[in-house]
Amino acid sequence: MKHSTHSSGRRGFLKKALFGAGFLAGSGCVSSSAFIAPEANQDTRGALARYPVRRQVRIGGPLFGDNLGDPDTWARTAKAQGYRAVYAPGVSLNDLPRVKAFVHAAEANDLVIAEVGRWVNLMDADEQKRKKHFEQVAEGLALADELNARCCVDIAGSFSKESWMGPDPRNLTRDHFDLAVENARKLIDGVKPKRTVFAYEAMGWMYPDSPDSYLALIKAVDRKAFGAHIDVCNMINSPAKFWNTPALIHETFDKLGPWVASAHAKDLRWNVELNVHFVECEIGKGVIDFTTYIRRLAALEHDAPLMIEHMSNQAEYERCRDHLLAIVNATEK
């Protein structure tokens, strides 16, 4: 696939941002005597005092119940499940009166629509599929704008021919980064959203895969309507990050805070094998420091919800909700 040519100034920025000393740490260029490993899951409670709580974080998740296609029932169900944030309802952009009914129901019940998800591969090797996926995401971004959702979110895409979101050696190259920038610009410039942003969800094996690469993308896309969607689990791709999630969370919000639109909540544990194997799990049964996660969300100058995902059933979602709400309620405003 041939990508467009970019300015030498842009190339210079990317070289510094993505392929500088920080990205060469694994090459043996760093003196072992100069490196001090962080303590495993070091206590950062004292550090949290530096971040004033501005609001209670909104927790949300999938809804369970009947007649959820009715806007009022949908909103009441969310409140009954203890949520103050919701995923986008199943509504078509072609039915604007119905879209407006969901917006009204959300506002009347103090609910925030966190995100419109469009989980497709914007870098599919098949040109026709790639075009179709682009149209799906453009529609999702337009729908998010009409719904006044915090964001429309997708992954940046994968060059893998085996899976729409699978690993591929080219997913951590400048070609991938440049195409992610190009796609984001085209989507935003085509839809011209006014009330929402487009964002990529971080993944461990494609850009953005870290706070640094996400910040580099934000600067390269250079559009007001490009934001950040945070998923701490997805950025944990090494034992060092696994054992020190508070540091990763602080780094993420220190660098991306002003752009954070919405966030995902799930936990992570380590299946012990002869190589590294992390697996998602129920919140509270893994290593993610949700006290730090929620406190940093609560300290943002804007309202960014935290959405539970990838649980197996309603009971698991309810346990995760209760775990998060206990932390939210314990966070002093």
Beta strands, then each sheet from edge to edge (+ up, - down):
strand 1: 59-60
strand 2: 85-87
strand 3: 112-117
strand 4: 151-154
strand 5: 197-201
strand 6: 226-230
strand 7: 260-265
strand 8: 267-270
strand 9: 278-281
strand 10: 306-308
sheet 1: 1+ 10+ 7+ 6+ 5+ 4+ 3+ 2+
sheet 2: 8+ 9-
end
